[in-house]
Amino acid sequence: RCYRLFDAEDKIDVCIDDEPHGYTAPLRRGCLEWFARHLLDKTVTPSVEDPPVETPETLQCTRSGQVMLDYPDAPSVLDLLRDEWQAARRHAAAAPPPTRLELLRRLKLHDAIEAPAHVRRSACSIEAGITAERIFFFSEPGIIVTAVVYTPSVPVTQATLLLIPDGTQGQTPYMDRIRGRLTDGHLTMVFDPRGTGAVRMRQRNLGEGLAIKSTEFRVANDHFMLETSIAARRVYDVLRACAYLQARTGRPNQRPVEIEAHGWPAIYGLLAAAAEDGVVAGAMTGLPDSWEDLFAMANRDPDLFSEPIIVPGLRGDIDLAELRRMAGCTRPTIP
């Protein structure tokens, strides 16, 4: 896309080296030859010897090399982002409440074209009259999501979608809640949005969870560069799962699907319930009262506020209180 802007798609070249990550001799040669060919219109033969490298002490711009260590009172990137969201919030205070269509536009889901889900069942078991099915389907072309669907032994009265941090791979701590739902006649789905649970992304970075430099962190930033967010795409996955549950109960567009969510996936559940008329938010834990409170939590624990749960399109002017109202929250969210 960048090369196309300069009408230079034919200038793209690739140089691959089997050595560990670094500016190795083959990569240096490939870069220098490319620059010389396209910028100087000449052919060069770079040296294969390693060039001298300055010491870290010479390259450091501050005494320690870390700005936040040498200037602890200086505003961080997180501080600047918080100030920007707060300013946007003040500007939006007098604006009319957002509509579902406006929220879908902010999530860039208003014109999403639903592709066939092609739902498949990969396993099934029955215990004490309760059927557990492991299913997978295409949320959108090339994106597979998975779930475990529990069918109660009593007549179905409600469909419930459960979002938890490790999805179908972390059900054990929540089995009492699942059994309680089944006792009440709830068709219950434990769902894995893209890149989580049984379809967790292949680890690309050393960091774990949502932390900086983790795989989640990297992929979330890749989404930002594509002018979307992984949070919005996971909301779309949740909406697709809710549509499946509605069809599964045989009573579409009547009683709404209830989303119960815990931990960091709760933001996906809240956004889905706020964006879709046929979905309602149930019990949710792990969400603060506002984006401002979320920034405050981030100062204590950066993992609580990370790129995978940020939707730049909201930018502070659709706060969590508005989302709760739109989602029809009848139960308090618990930090």
Secondary structure, DSSP 8 states (H G I E B T S, - for coil): -HHHHTT-GGG-------SSSS--HHHHHHHHHHHIIIIISS------S------HHHH-SSSSS-HHHH-TTS--HHHHHHHHHHHHHHHHTTS----HHHHHHHHT-TT--------EEEEEEEETTEEEEEEEEEEETTEEEEEEEEE-SS---EEEEEE-TTGGGS-GGGHHHHHHHHHTTEEEEEEE-TBSGGGB----SSB-TTSTTBHHHHHHHHHHHTTS-HHHHHHHHHHHHHHHHHHHHT-TTSS-EEEEEESTTHHHHHHHHHH-TTEEEEEEES--SSHHHHHHHHHH-GGGS-GGG--TTTTTSS-HHHHHHHHT--S-EE-
